[in-house]
Amino acid sequence: MIIMNYNMLSVLLAFIIMELYNLRRLISNKESIKVLITYVVITASSLVIGLLLAAGRRPASPAEWIQWIFKMIGVVK
């Protein structure tokens, strides 16, 4: 269990370093803010999903999210 956590930490660190390098290149090329936001959202979501799958936890499906939102606003009990 501890070895898996160190492996995940090292993968996370490598991922962050690569993303910062890519983000620096995007900023130096003066890309629009929409491109930067899209890039950050896609890479962050892929990182979260990858870490959840590696940890053995299945991410929630969109149907579960929709059901949770409907319960939160009171449409479904």
N, C-alpha and C positions, 0 to 999 in steps of 0.2 A: 504494500500500500504506500509506504513512504517513497519507494523507488519510483512509483508511478507519479507521485506528486512532484518529485524533482525533475522527472522527464517532462511533465506538463509545464513546469516552470521554465525549463530551458527552451522548450518549443515556444512558449509565450514570449520569452525574452527575444529570441531570434525573430519572431514574427513582428514584434514591436520595432526592433532595429530596422528590419527591411521596410516596414511601413513608413517610418520616419524618413528614411532615405528617399523613398518614392514620393512622399509628400513634399519634401524639400525640393525635389526636381519639378513637381507640379507648380509649386509656388514661384520658383525661379523662372518658369516659362510663362508666368502671369496668366494662368488659366482662370476662367471665371469662377465665381463663388459657387455657382450651381454645380460645376464639375467637382470642386473640392468637397462639397457636402455630399454629393452622390458617392464619391470615392470613399469617404469616411464611413458612410452608412453601410455600404456594401461590404467593405472589409471588416468592420466591427461586427456585423451580423454573421459573416462567415466564420469569424474567430469564435464568437459565442456558440454557434451551432457545433463547430468542430470540437470545442472544449467539452460541451455537454455530451456529445457522442463518445468522446474519449473517456469521459468519466462514467459512462454507462447509464446516463440519464437521457431519456428521450425528450427532445424539445416538444412543447405543446403544439398541437396542430392548429391551423387557422380556425377550424370549426370550434375548438375549445375556446379560443380567444373571443370569437363572436358570441358564443354562449355566455361567457363570463361578462362581456360588455352588456349584453341584454339583461342579465341578472343584476348587474350593477345599476343600470338605469331604471329597473323595475318593470321591464316588458315581460319577462319570464320569471316565474317564481321557482 
